[in-house]
Amino acid sequence: MRRLSDGAVYRFLPEPSAGDGHPRYKRADKDIWIMRRPAFGWVVWDAGEQALMGRPWEIAPEDQGATPPEGVWVSRKGAHSFVYELAFVGG
C-alpha cells in the first residue's frame, strides 16, 4: 500500500484466515490489518484500537470480491485523511 502524498510504502503480509474463510493481511511493522468486515467489506483495521482506519474509495462493499480490491483506498488518522494505492506485488 503506497501513500500518494509522499510515496511511503506499507507492506502487508498474508496471514491465516480468522475462520470466516476470507484471507487477511497484517502490516509488516504494526498490528494493523487488511481484512473483511461484515458491514464494511474490505478495510484497514487497527487491532489495538479496534478501529476502522481505511477502506476502498471507489468500490462498494457489495461489489468487492474475495480479495482486497486494488486501486484507491482512503484512510483517517485523527483529523487527517490520506489517499493510498493498493497493489499486490510479487508472487
Long-range contacts (C-beta under 8 A, 24 or more apart in sequence): 1-34, 1-44, 1-73, 1-84, 1-85, 1-86, 1-87, 2-84, 2-85, 2-87, 3-82, 3-83, 3-84, 4-82, 4-83, 4-84, 4-85, 5-82, 5-83, 22-66, 23-66, 23-67, 25-68, 34-68, 34-86, 36-64, 42-68, 42-69, 44-73, 44-75, 53-77, 54-82, 54-84, 56-86, 57-83
